[in-house]
Amino acid sequence: MKEITIEKDTIYVEKKNVFGNNLVYPICLQAKLLTALTGQKTLTHDAINIIKALKYSVKEYINKEL
């Protein structure tokens, strides 16, 4: 997977449906570091709200090959 160049104060995530559960995975380095703080592999809705409260913008990365 291609590493994403990050913008200041923006993190990129990818939404996946795994066994009927909608999960949010970190894509960029900043998102991975923030996820590591939670001790999980994915970001919960509550974690995303806290990240937004820290003035980060959360954007979904859509990996589509044309």
C-alpha positions in Angstrom: 0.0 0.0 0.0 1.3 3.5 -0.9 2.2 5.7 2.1 0.2 8.9 2.0 1.8 12.3 2.3 0.1 14.1 5.1 -1.1 17.6 5.4 -0.6 19.5 8.6 -3.3 18.7 11.2 -5.0 16.2 8.9 -5.1 12.4 9.3 -6.3 9.9 6.8 -8.3 6.8 7.6 -9.9 4.0 5.6 -13.3 2.5 6.4 -13.7 -1.3 6.1 -16.5 -3.6 6.8 -15.1 -6.7 8.5 -17.6 -9.5 9.4 -20.5 -6.9 9.4 -18.6 -4.4 11.6 -17.7 -1.0 10.2 -14.1 -0.3 11.3 -11.9 2.7 10.8 -8.2 2.0 10.1 -5.4 4.5 10.2 -3.6 5.1 6.9 -1.0 7.9 7.4 1.7 8.0 10.0 -0.1 10.6 12.2 -3.2 8.5 12.3 -1.2 5.4 13.1 0.5 7.2 16.0 -2.8 8.4 17.4 -4.2 4.9 17.1 -1.2 3.5 19.0 -2.2 5.7 21.9 -5.5 3.9 22.1 -3.8 0.5 22.2 -6.1 -0.7 19.4 -5.6 -1.3 15.6 -8.7 0.7 14.7 -10.2 4.1 15.7 -13.5 4.1 17.5 -16.1 6.9 17.0 -15.2 8.2 20.5 -11.5 8.3 19.5 -12.3 10.2 16.3 -14.3 12.7 18.3 -11.3 13.3 20.6 -8.9 13.6 17.6 -11.3 16.2 16.1 -11.3 18.0 19.5 -7.5 18.2 19.2 -8.1 20.3 16.0 -7.2 17.5 13.5 -9.2 17.0 10.4 -10.1 13.4 9.7 -10.4 12.5 6.0 -11.3 9.1 4.4 -8.7 7.8 2.0 -10.3 5.8 -0.8 -7.8 3.5 -2.5 -9.3 3.1 -6.0 -7.2 2.1 -9.0 -8.3 3.6 -12.3 
